[in-house]
Amino acid sequence: MKNTIAILGSTSHIAKGLIKNFIEDDRSNLHLFTRSSEKVEAFLDSIGKSNGKNCVIHEGYNDFLKCSYTVVINCVGVGTLRKPGNNHSSYFTVTEKYDNLIIEYLIKNPVTLYISFSSGAVYGRKCSAPAEEHTTNSIQANNITPEDYYAIARLNSEAKHRSFKNLKIVDLRIFSYFSRFIDITDGYFVTEVLDCILNQKILITDSANIIRDYIHSKDLFSIILKCIYAGKINTAFDVFSTKPVEKREILDYFASEYGLKYEINRSLNHISPTGSKNIYFSKYNNAVSIGYKPQFSSMDTISQESKHILSKHIMPLHLV
């Protein structure tokens, strides 16, 4: 019997990787929910798949409560705040809207598993050490800043999910994620690197040697499968790769492989809408309890997926 998987927010970066992996795995029927069906159709066409019997696109969310699913995966997000039209209030309103819709479905269908994407931000906006089991998120109740909003929204969502202890809900905390389907204009560090390579610009970056843990789409797909077959479960897991990566490693790789030119500006002050996170990864590997074992390091993910993006435009230096 095939699983029936509903994916909400099917145009998102994470959703695209999951759709591709589920289609290639061929053990599931997909119901793809979106407000932009033409974008999903274009994506399916780009990976050699079309809207049909085993992969159905739903325009909008009016049909969501009418169907039956084995698993519901919530990929709805607000996008990057660096883009016009996005604002901090969306962290709360958008999250609540679709989360409540899914909870409504689960109450009537308690055998369905709900996969919700959370974030390492639940540990707080200032990350100067790896997250661990007993890491505390300290928020000043009388001095809540915009950098706190996302952490509060994610933590609130997780707390709500734990309160529905009789429902099957898993929050997957993603610290960093990168794939060939990323929007180069998103303004994150790696996308800025790729933009500079593609447009032959010099990357200007600060002196902070940030550490990130980039998850490969196949590892994310792997942990979701582990959750599907884990039985009755209501918890949160930190998703991790085999090894995080430092910014200097990333810069050295792209300089060597693709001729990236960059300058370190020590006076440059990088501002993140969700707070400063120089060290952003987790040592709380509780997902091993359900058999999760990642296959890719952060550098594996960056090199493999960047190669796919850049190969359409340029060749690595060693092949020139």
C-alpha positions as CSV (number, residue, x, y, z in Angstrom):
1,M,0.0,0.0,0.0
2,K,1.3,3.4,-0.9
3,N,1.3,6.3,1.6
4,T,-0.8,9.3,0.8
5,I,1.2,12.4,1.4
6,A,-0.2,15.9,1.6
7,I,2.3,18.7,1.2
8,L,1.2,22.2,2.0
9,G,3.2,25.1,0.6
10,S,4.4,23.1,-2.4
11,T,6.3,25.9,-4.1
12,S,8.7,26.3,-1.1
13,H,12.4,25.5,-1.3
14,I,12.1,22.5,1.1
15,A,8.9,21.2,-0.5
16,K,10.6,21.0,-3.9
17,G,13.3,18.7,-2.6
18,L,10.7,16.5,-0.8
19,I,8.5,16.3,-3.9
20,K,11.4,15.1,-6.0
21,N,12.5,12.5,-3.5
22,F,9.0,11.2,-2.9
23,I,8.4,10.9,-6.7
24,E,11.7,9.0,-7.2
25,D,11.0,6.8,-4.2
26,D,7.7,5.7,-5.8
27,R,6.1,4.6,-2.5
28,S,3.7,7.4,-2.2
29,N,0.8,9.3,-3.7
30,L,1.2,13.0,-3.5
31,H,-1.4,15.8,-2.9
32,L,0.3,19.1,-3.5
33,F,-1.4,22.1,-2.0
34,T,-0.5,25.6,-3.2
35,R,-1.8,29.1,-4.1
36,S,0.2,29.0,-7.3
37,S,-0.6,25.8,-9.2
38,E,1.2,27.0,-12.3
39,K,4.5,27.2,-10.4
40,V,4.1,23.7,-9.1
41,E,3.2,22.5,-12.6
42,A,6.4,24.2,-14.0
43,F,8.4,22.6,-11.3
44,L,7.0,19.1,-11.9
45,D,7.7,19.6,-15.6
46,S,11.3,20.5,-14.8
47,I,11.8,17.2,-13.0
48,G,10.0,15.1,-15.7
49,K,6.7,14.7,-13.8
50,S,3.2,16.0,-14.4
51,N,0.0,16.5,-12.6
52,G,-1.8,13.1,-12.6
53,K,-3.0,10.1,-10.7
54,N,-0.1,9.7,-8.3
55,C,0.7,13.4,-8.0
56,V,-2.3,15.8,-7.7
57,I,-2.1,19.5,-7.6
58,H,-4.7,21.4,-5.5
59,E,-5.2,25.1,-6.3
60,G,-5.7,26.6,-2.8
61,Y,-6.6,24.8,0.4
62,N,-10.4,24.4,0.1
63,D,-10.0,20.7,-0.6
64,F,-7.6,19.9,2.2
65,L,-10.2,18.8,4.7
66,K,-12.0,16.6,2.1
67,C,-9.3,14.1,1.4
68,S,-7.6,11.3,3.4
69,Y,-3.9,11.3,4.1
70,T,-1.3,9.1,5.8
71,V,1.0,12.0,6.3
72,V,0.6,15.8,6.2
73,I,3.8,17.8,5.7
74,N,3.6,21.6,6.3
75,C,6.1,23.5,4.2
76,V,4.2,26.8,4.3
77,G,6.5,29.6,5.2
78,V,6.8,33.4,5.0
79,G,9.9,33.5,2.8
80,T,12.8,35.7,3.6
81,L,12.2,39.1,5.2
82,R,14.8,40.5,2.8
83,K,12.2,40.5,0.1
84,P,9.6,43.3,-0.3
85,G,6.1,42.6,1.1
86,N,7.2,40.3,3.9
87,N,6.9,41.4,7.5
88,H,7.4,40.0,11.0
89,S,3.7,39.6,11.8
90,S,3.6,36.8,9.1
91,Y,5.7,34.7,11.5
92,F,2.6,34.5,13.7
93,T,-0.4,34.8,11.4
94,V,0.7,32.5,8.5
95,T,2.1,29.9,10.9
96,E,-1.1,29.9,13.0
97,K,-3.5,29.8,9.9
98,Y,-2.1,26.7,8.3
99,D,-1.1,24.9,11.6
100,N,-4.7,25.3,12.9
101,L,-6.1,23.9,9.6
102,I,-3.9,20.8,10.0
103,I,-4.8,20.4,13.7
104,E,-8.4,20.5,12.7
105,Y,-7.8,17.7,10.3
106,L,-5.8,15.6,12.8
107,I,-8.5,15.8,15.5
108,K,-10.9,14.1,13.1
109,N,-8.1,11.8,11.7
110,P,-5.8,10.9,14.6
111,V,-4.0,8.2,12.7
112,T,-2.5,10.7,10.4
113,L,1.1,11.9,11.0
114,Y,1.8,15.6,10.9
115,I,5.3,16.7,10.0
116,S,5.9,20.4,10.9
117,F,9.1,22.2,10.0
118,S,10.4,24.1,13.0
119,S,13.8,25.8,13.3
120,G,17.0,25.9,15.4
121,A,15.7,29.4,16.3
122,V,13.7,27.8,19.1
123,Y,16.9,27.8,21.1
124,G,17.0,31.7,20.9
125,R,18.2,34.4,18.7
126,K,21.8,34.5,20.0
127,C,23.7,31.3,19.2
128,S,27.3,31.4,20.4
129,A,27.5,27.6,21.1
130,P,26.0,24.5,19.6
131,A,22.5,23.7,20.8
132,E,22.2,20.9,23.3
133,E,19.4,19.1,25.2
134,H,19.3,21.6,28.0
135,T,20.0,24.8,26.1
136,T,17.8,27.6,27.4
137,N,16.0,30.2,25.3
138,S,16.1,33.4,27.4
139,I,13.6,36.1,26.3
140,Q,13.2,39.4,28.1
141,A,9.5,39.6,28.5
142,N,9.6,43.4,28.8
143,N,12.1,43.9,26.0
144,I,10.9,41.7,23.1
145,T,12.6,42.8,19.9
146,P,11.9,41.9,16.2
147,E,14.8,39.4,16.3
148,D,12.8,37.4,19.0
149,Y,9.6,37.1,16.9
150,Y,10.6,34.1,14.8
151,A,12.0,32.1,17.8
152,I,8.8,32.9,19.8
153,A,6.5,31.8,16.9
154,R,8.4,28.5,16.4
155,L,8.6,27.8,20.2
156,N,4.9,28.6,20.5
157,S,4.0,26.2,17.7
158,E,6.1,23.4,19.2
159,A,4.5,23.9,22.6
160,K,1.0,23.8,21.1
161,H,1.9,20.5,19.3
162,R,3.2,18.9,22.5
163,S,-0.1,19.8,24.2
164,F,-2.0,17.6,21.7
165,K,-0.3,14.6,23.2
166,N,-2.7,12.1,21.6
167,L,-2.0,13.3,18.1
168,K,1.0,12.2,15.9
169,I,3.0,15.3,15.4
170,V,6.7,15.7,14.8
171,D,8.5,19.1,14.7
172,L,11.7,18.9,12.6
173,R,14.1,21.7,13.6
174,I,16.1,22.8,10.6
175,F,19.2,24.8,11.3
176,S,20.3,25.3,7.7
177,Y,19.1,23.8,4.4
178,F,20.5,24.1,0.9
179,S,19.5,22.5,-2.4
180,R,19.6,23.0,-6.1
181,F,16.1,24.5,-5.9
182,I,17.0,27.5,-3.7
183,D,16.1,31.0,-5.0
184,I,19.5,32.7,-5.7
185,T,17.9,36.0,-4.8
186,D,17.1,35.0,-1.2
187,G,20.1,36.9,0.2
188,Y,21.6,34.1,2.4
189,F,25.4,33.7,2.6
190,V,25.6,30.8,0.1
191,T,23.2,32.4,-2.4
192,E,25.3,35.6,-2.2
193,V,28.4,33.5,-3.0
194,L,26.6,31.9,-6.0
195,D,25.3,35.2,-7.2
196,C,28.9,36.6,-7.2
197,I,30.3,33.7,-9.1
198,L,27.5,33.8,-11.7
199,N,27.8,37.6,-12.2
200,Q,31.6,37.8,-11.7
201,K,31.3,40.1,-8.7
202,I,33.5,40.4,-5.7
203,L,31.9,39.0,-2.5
204,I,32.2,41.4,0.4
205,T,31.8,39.6,3.7
206,D,32.4,40.3,7.4
207,S,35.2,38.7,9.4
208,A,32.9,36.4,11.5
209,N,33.7,32.7,10.8
210,I,30.2,31.5,11.1
211,I,29.4,27.8,11.5
212,R,26.4,26.2,9.8
213,D,24.9,22.8,9.4
214,Y,23.4,22.4,5.9
215,I,21.0,19.5,5.5
216,H,20.9,17.6,2.2
217,S,17.5,16.9,0.7
218,K,18.0,13.2,0.8
219,D,18.8,13.3,4.5
220,L,15.7,15.3,5.2
221,F,13.7,12.8,3.2
222,S,15.3,10.0,5.2
223,I,14.3,11.4,8.6
224,I,10.8,12.0,7.4
225,L,10.6,8.3,6.4
226,K,11.9,7.3,9.8
227,C,9.1,9.4,11.4
228,I,6.4,7.8,9.2
229,Y,7.4,4.3,10.4
230,A,8.0,5.3,14.0
231,G,4.5,4.6,15.2
232,K,2.7,6.8,17.7
233,I,5.0,9.8,18.2
234,N,4.7,13.4,19.4
235,T,8.0,15.1,19.7
236,A,10.6,17.4,18.2
237,F,13.9,16.4,16.5
238,D,17.0,18.5,15.7
239,V,18.0,17.6,12.1
240,F,21.7,17.4,11.6
241,S,24.3,16.5,8.9
242,T,27.4,14.3,9.4
243,K,29.4,17.5,10.0
244,P,28.8,21.3,10.0
245,V,30.9,23.7,8.0
246,E,32.8,26.9,8.7
247,K,32.5,30.0,6.5
248,R,36.2,29.9,5.7
249,E,35.8,26.3,4.3
250,I,33.0,27.5,2.0
251,L,35.0,30.5,0.8
252,D,38.1,28.4,0.2
253,Y,36.0,25.8,-1.7
254,F,34.4,28.3,-4.1
255,A,37.6,30.2,-4.6
256,S,39.4,27.0,-5.6
257,E,36.7,25.4,-7.6
258,Y,35.0,28.4,-9.3
259,G,37.4,31.3,-8.9
260,L,35.3,33.2,-6.4
261,K,36.9,36.5,-5.5
262,Y,36.1,37.9,-2.0
263,E,37.1,40.6,0.4
264,I,36.9,40.6,4.2
265,N,35.5,43.8,5.5
266,R,36.0,43.9,9.3
267,S,33.7,46.9,9.7
268,L,30.8,45.2,7.9
269,N,28.0,44.5,10.3
270,H,25.8,41.6,9.1
271,I,22.2,41.9,10.4
272,S,19.9,39.0,10.5
273,P,16.1,39.4,11.0
274,T,16.1,36.5,13.4
275,G,19.2,37.5,15.4
276,S,22.9,36.8,15.5
277,K,23.8,33.2,15.0
278,N,27.5,32.7,14.6
279,I,27.4,29.1,15.7
280,Y,24.2,27.5,14.5
281,F,24.0,23.8,14.7
282,S,22.9,21.1,17.2
283,K,24.6,18.4,19.3
284,Y,21.3,17.2,20.5
285,N,21.1,14.1,18.3
286,N,17.8,12.7,19.6
287,A,16.7,11.7,16.1
288,V,19.0,8.6,16.4
289,S,16.3,7.2,18.6
290,I,14.2,6.5,15.5
291,G,17.1,5.3,13.4
292,Y,18.1,8.6,11.7
293,K,21.6,8.5,10.4
294,P,22.6,11.3,7.9
295,Q,24.7,10.4,4.9
296,F,26.0,13.8,3.9
297,S,28.1,16.5,5.5
298,S,27.3,20.2,5.1
299,M,30.2,20.5,2.7
300,D,28.9,17.5,0.7
301,T,25.6,19.3,0.4
302,I,27.0,22.6,-0.7
303,S,29.4,21.1,-3.2
304,Q,26.9,18.7,-4.8
305,E,24.0,21.1,-5.0
306,S,26.1,24.1,-6.1
307,K,27.6,22.1,-8.9
308,H,24.1,21.4,-10.2
309,I,23.3,25.1,-10.1
310,L,26.5,26.4,-11.5
311,S,27.0,23.7,-14.2
312,K,24.2,25.3,-16.2
313,H,26.4,28.5,-16.6
314,I,30.1,27.8,-15.9
315,M,32.5,25.0,-15.5
316,P,34.7,24.4,-12.4
317,L,38.3,25.6,-12.9
318,H,39.8,22.2,-12.9
319,L,37.7,21.3,-15.9
320,V,38.5,24.4,-17.9
